[in-house]
Amino acid sequence: MSHRSHPVWRAVGLAALVALSAVAGAVSGFVHRTRLDIAGLSLPVGLVAALAAVVGLVLAARVVGGSRAAVLLVGAGFAIPVLVLSQFRPEGDLVIAEDAWGLSLLAGMALVVTAGVTVPVRAYSRQPAGAAVGADVPVSP
């Protein structure tokens, strides 16, 4: 067993990913409306960056954690700040509004985490180049 696959290192890596996902979720709440206007087109760079962050964190959780529970932990780390920022404050304002931008962030986040949990992990190291996905390939010891 290598030192990187040791359960303690996996737990440390997963804890770091959860903390990073909480920060990314909080930042995403504030930047998801950022747009870049180029040649008359309004590009939703903030929303794309927020969803790309979720995708990256989910993929990292699959690699580091090696389980669906790891993906759920990282997804919850991202979702909790986003959901808190979508609630009304006592002053009456909120960060993530119930409009197309806010709902796109919430729905996109939910879809990415759901896909991360439900899509099975394919063992890339066992598939030789050009082999069909799901083909039975003998593994030599």
Buried (B, 14 or more C-beta within 10 A) or exposed (E): EEEEEEEEEBEEBBEEBBEBBBEBBBBBBEBBBBEEEEEEEEEBBBBBBBBEBBBBBBBBBBEBBBBBEBBBBBBBBBBBBBBBBBEEEEEEEBBBEEEEBBEBBBEBBBEBBEEBBEEEEEEEEEBEEEEEEEEEEEEEE
